[in-house]
Amino acid sequence: MPPSQGQTGHPVDGHIVHWHPSAPPKPPEGTPCNGCGLCCLDAPCPLGMLVSRRRTGPCVALRWSDAQQRYLCAMVADPGGATGITRPWAVDALAWLARRWIAAGAGCDASVQAHPVEQPPATHAESLLKE
């Protein structure tokens, strides 16, 4: 998923992530997940590493839901779409397994925090366009 033109933040380790402007703020650790997506934008979970085939950067299984105004894990919400698997029994099994692996419903376990990033000053060319 390409970075959106929404919120921008610095996780604890200092790299920048971009998330949807309507994404809810990250909940405190231990409270229910609200779909802010910050943990998955920061780095994939072990399941996301398998799907994304990488250990850093945003998880490719992360999807924005316009209807729910939150991020969803495609391995839970649409494992067939995320993997290309079409057999209903396999899709159902993947969704069940994904819910277990990501501890869906167990509460936020992401210690990462985001801090707003100040916008860089406009370049000379950008300032001329505003005039």
LOVO-520369 format. One record per residue (C-alpha): x, y, z; residue number from 0. Coordinates in nm, 2 decimals, always signed. Example, Ala and Ser with C-alpha at 12.3 -4.5 7.8 and 13.67 -1.06 7.14 Angstrom:
% LOVO-520369
east / north / up / pos
+1.23 / -0.45 / +0.78 / 0 .
+1.37 / -0.11 / +0.71 / 1 .
END
This chain:
% LOVO-520369
east / north / up / pos
+0.00 / +0.00 / +0.00 / 0 .
+0.16 / +0.33 / -0.10 / 1 .
+0.19 / +0.61 / +0.16 / 2 .
-0.13 / +0.82 / +0.17 / 3 .
-0.14 / +1.19 / +0.19 / 4 .
-0.27 / +1.17 / +0.55 / 5 .
-0.10 / +1.17 / +0.88 / 6 .
+0.27 / +1.14 / +0.92 / 7 .
+0.45 / +1.03 / +1.23 / 8 .
+0.79 / +0.92 / +1.37 / 9 .
+0.77 / +0.59 / +1.55 / 10 .
+1.01 / +0.54 / +1.84 / 11 .
+1.30 / +0.43 / +1.62 / 12 .
+1.28 / +0.75 / +1.43 / 13 .
+1.17 / +0.64 / +1.08 / 14 .
+0.87 / +0.81 / +0.92 / 15 .
+0.54 / +0.63 / +0.84 / 16 .
+0.24 / +0.77 / +0.66 / 17 .
-0.12 / +0.67 / +0.73 / 18 .
-0.47 / +0.75 / +0.62 / 19 .
-0.59 / +1.09 / +0.74 / 20 .
-0.91 / +0.93 / +0.89 / 21 .
-0.72 / +0.66 / +1.08 / 22 .
-0.79 / +0.67 / +1.45 / 23 .
-0.51 / +0.75 / +1.69 / 24 .
-0.31 / +0.46 / +1.83 / 25 .
-0.48 / +0.33 / +2.15 / 26 .
-0.28 / +0.27 / +2.47 / 27 .
-0.11 / -0.07 / +2.50 / 28 .
-0.35 / -0.33 / +2.64 / 29 .
-0.67 / -0.16 / +2.52 / 30 .
-0.87 / -0.29 / +2.23 / 31 .
-0.73 / -0.25 / +1.88 / 32 .
-0.90 / +0.04 / +1.70 / 33 .
-0.75 / -0.02 / +1.36 / 34 .
-0.51 / +0.27 / +1.36 / 35 .
-0.26 / +0.06 / +1.16 / 36 .
+0.05 / +0.21 / +1.31 / 37 .
+0.20 / -0.13 / +1.42 / 38 .
+0.16 / -0.28 / +1.07 / 39 .
+0.28 / +0.04 / +0.90 / 40 .
+0.59 / +0.03 / +1.12 / 41 .
+0.68 / -0.33 / +1.06 / 42 .
+0.51 / -0.66 / +0.97 / 43 .
+0.42 / -0.91 / +1.24 / 44 .
+0.55 / -1.26 / +1.20 / 45 .
+0.26 / -1.35 / +0.98 / 46 .
+0.30 / -1.03 / +0.79 / 47 .
+0.67 / -1.12 / +0.73 / 48 .
+0.56 / -1.43 / +0.55 / 49 .
+0.30 / -1.25 / +0.34 / 50 .
+0.52 / -0.94 / +0.28 / 51 .
+0.84 / -1.14 / +0.23 / 52 .
+1.03 / -0.88 / +0.43 / 53 .
+1.10 / -0.80 / +0.79 / 54 .
+1.10 / -0.42 / +0.78 / 55 .
+0.86 / -0.16 / +0.64 / 56 .
+0.49 / -0.17 / +0.61 / 57 .
+0.30 / -0.50 / +0.58 / 58 .
+0.16 / -0.56 / +0.24 / 59 .
-0.15 / -0.73 / +0.40 / 60 .
-0.26 / -0.40 / +0.56 / 61 .
-0.57 / -0.26 / +0.40 / 62 .
-0.77 / +0.06 / +0.45 / 63 .
-1.14 / +0.02 / +0.49 / 64 .
-1.34 / +0.33 / +0.37 / 65 .
-1.66 / +0.17 / +0.51 / 66 .
-1.51 / +0.11 / +0.86 / 67 .
-1.27 / +0.41 / +0.86 / 68 .
-0.99 / +0.20 / +0.99 / 69 .
-0.71 / -0.04 / +0.88 / 70 .
-0.77 / -0.41 / +0.86 / 71 .
-0.54 / -0.71 / +0.83 / 72 .
-0.62 / -0.87 / +0.49 / 73 .
-0.50 / -1.21 / +0.63 / 74 .
-0.81 / -1.19 / +0.86 / 75 .
-1.05 / -0.99 / +0.65 / 76 .
-0.97 / -1.12 / +0.30 / 77 .
-0.70 / -1.39 / +0.31 / 78 .
-0.79 / -1.51 / -0.04 / 79 .
-0.73 / -1.16 / -0.18 / 80 .
-0.41 / -1.13 / +0.01 / 81 .
-0.27 / -1.47 / -0.10 / 82 .
-0.45 / -1.56 / -0.42 / 83 .
-0.59 / -1.88 / -0.25 / 84 .
-0.94 / -1.95 / -0.37 / 85 .
-1.05 / -2.27 / -0.20 / 86 .
-1.31 / -2.18 / +0.06 / 87 .
-1.19 / -2.42 / +0.32 / 88 .
-0.83 / -2.29 / +0.28 / 89 .
-0.95 / -1.93 / +0.30 / 90 .
-1.14 / -2.00 / +0.62 / 91 .
-0.85 / -2.18 / +0.77 / 92 .
-0.61 / -1.90 / +0.69 / 93 .
-0.85 / -1.64 / +0.84 / 94 .
-0.88 / -1.85 / +1.16 / 95 .
-0.50 / -1.90 / +1.18 / 96 .
-0.44 / -1.53 / +1.11 / 97 .
-0.67 / -1.43 / +1.40 / 98 .
-0.47 / -1.66 / +1.63 / 99 .
-0.13 / -1.55 / +1.51 / 100 .
-0.20 / -1.18 / +1.54 / 101 .
-0.39 / -1.23 / +1.87 / 102 .
-0.70 / -1.05 / +1.73 / 103 .
-0.91 / -0.93 / +2.01 / 104 .
-0.64 / -0.95 / +2.27 / 105 .
-0.56 / -0.58 / +2.28 / 106 .
-0.30 / -0.35 / +2.14 / 107 .
+0.05 / -0.49 / +2.20 / 108 .
+0.24 / -0.23 / +2.00 / 109 .
+0.49 / -0.03 / +2.20 / 110 .
+0.55 / +0.20 / +1.90 / 111 .
+0.44 / +0.56 / +1.94 / 112 .
+0.39 / +0.82 / +1.67 / 113 .
+0.48 / +1.19 / +1.70 / 114 .
+0.37 / +1.44 / +1.44 / 115 .
+0.63 / +1.55 / +1.19 / 116 .
+0.66 / +1.92 / +1.11 / 117 .
+0.61 / +2.00 / +0.75 / 118 .
+0.94 / +2.10 / +0.58 / 119 .
+0.97 / +2.47 / +0.48 / 120 .
+0.84 / +2.54 / +0.13 / 121 .
+1.10 / +2.56 / -0.14 / 122 .
+1.15 / +2.88 / -0.34 / 123 .
+0.96 / +2.73 / -0.63 / 124 .
+0.67 / +2.62 / -0.41 / 125 .
+0.65 / +2.97 / -0.25 / 126 .
+0.63 / +3.13 / -0.60 / 127 .
+0.34 / +2.90 / -0.69 / 128 .
+0.15 / +3.01 / -0.38 / 129 .
+0.17 / +3.38 / -0.48 / 130 .
END
